[in-house]
Amino acid sequence: MISVSSENKPERSLILAKKIVVLTFFILSTLSILQSCSKPRKEPVQSGNNVSIPDRIISLSPSTTEIVFALGMGDRLAGVSRFCDYPPETADIPEVGGYLDTNYEAIAALGPDLVLLLPEQEDAAEYLSGIGIRTMTVDNKTVGDILGAIDTLGHRLGAENEATALLKKINERIKRISNEDVAEKARVLVSIGHDFGSGRVDEVFAAGQDTYYDEILGMAGGSNVCSGIPVSYPVVSAEGIISMDPEIIIELVMPGSAGNLTDKEILKDWAFMSSVEAVRNGKVYILRKDYAHIPGPRFIFLLEDMVEVIRGVGKNE
């Protein structure tokens, strides 16, 4: 039986909570990968009937900001959310708050003719539409959503050719990966955070089934050891990890979330769990890439990173 931590350990839980609170908020506000049980999925929509190409765009999520830049339309961005920090050019664009504290006055003052949102930002869409600001909603929960968002925004922003070229490059890279044979899928645990630097791993914030990471993992040739847990992002105890006995552990470390700790210091946290195959065989990998936490056009980099980590085990076993 897989053990998911639910024990009442106030001190340890508080420490862990402080360590991952930024990551948790980031996932809720910018990854938008936690599925809503009560709301149906929506197709990309836009408000207003005027389909003229916008000159002043505001993007309220990192994923849409990256798509706009990837389409060569970054110079049209009049504003972005505080979480938008890629590419570096975003540093020169005015910020309009975050997911939970969107600054509507700042948005209105910037005079946008289009605001880009995610489905989870429906309150913002309703408010902005109510004050006469056009909005467009695209999704990013799955690889298909991301590719669809690139196509949709390409048409809306008058960058159809750029979108077609970008999609062709991405799909060619996906095809190369899918054409590679995987003899047997390795059992993989994807950790999105634990109490870094504590000297041991008491519990991890893991990627569960039917999530963005689960999909990327499957495309890379891995099998998610958390697929049997009916929670999108479960907190899994050390006992649960030992029971799962993953062959590979991928630790996704969001920039800044581990302080000044080195990869070697983070790996030391896992050393006590020597009964786990991944630890015993030196198959715990640290990925500190910012794109690993943003389901946008750079998802292909995360996919290729996971392929590099996983395929060796899959082919050699």
Secondary structure as GFF3:
##gff-version 3
##sequence-region A 1 317
A	DSSP	alpha_helix	10	26	.	.	.	ID=ss1
A	DSSP	pi_helix	27	31	.	.	.	ID=ss2
A	DSSP	beta_strand	45	46	.	.	.	ID=ss3
A	DSSP	beta_strand	57	59	.	.	.	ID=ss4
A	DSSP	alpha_helix	62	70	.	.	.	ID=ss5
A	DSSP	three_ten_helix	74	76	.	.	.	ID=ss6
A	DSSP	beta_strand	77	80	.	.	.	ID=ss7
A	DSSP	three_ten_helix	88	92	.	.	.	ID=ss8
A	DSSP	alpha_helix	104	109	.	.	.	ID=ss9
A	DSSP	beta_strand	114	117	.	.	.	ID=ss10
A	DSSP	three_ten_helix	119	121	.	.	.	ID=ss11
A	DSSP	alpha_helix	122	130	.	.	.	ID=ss12
A	DSSP	beta_strand	135	137	.	.	.	ID=ss13
A	DSSP	alpha_helix	143	156	.	.	.	ID=ss14
A	DSSP	alpha_helix	160	178	.	.	.	ID=ss15
A	DSSP	beta_strand	186	191	.	.	.	ID=ss16
A	DSSP	beta_strand	203	205	.	.	.	ID=ss17
A	DSSP	alpha_helix	212	220	.	.	.	ID=ss18
A	DSSP	beta_strand	222	224	.	.	.	ID=ss19
A	DSSP	beta_strand	235	237	.	.	.	ID=ss20
A	DSSP	alpha_helix	238	244	.	.	.	ID=ss21
A	DSSP	beta_strand	248	252	.	.	.	ID=ss22
A	DSSP	alpha_helix	263	268	.	.	.	ID=ss23
A	DSSP	alpha_helix	277	280	.	.	.	ID=ss24
A	DSSP	beta_strand	284	287	.	.	.	ID=ss25
A	DSSP	three_ten_helix	290	293	.	.	.	ID=ss26
A	DSSP	alpha_helix	299	316	.	.	.	ID=ss27
###
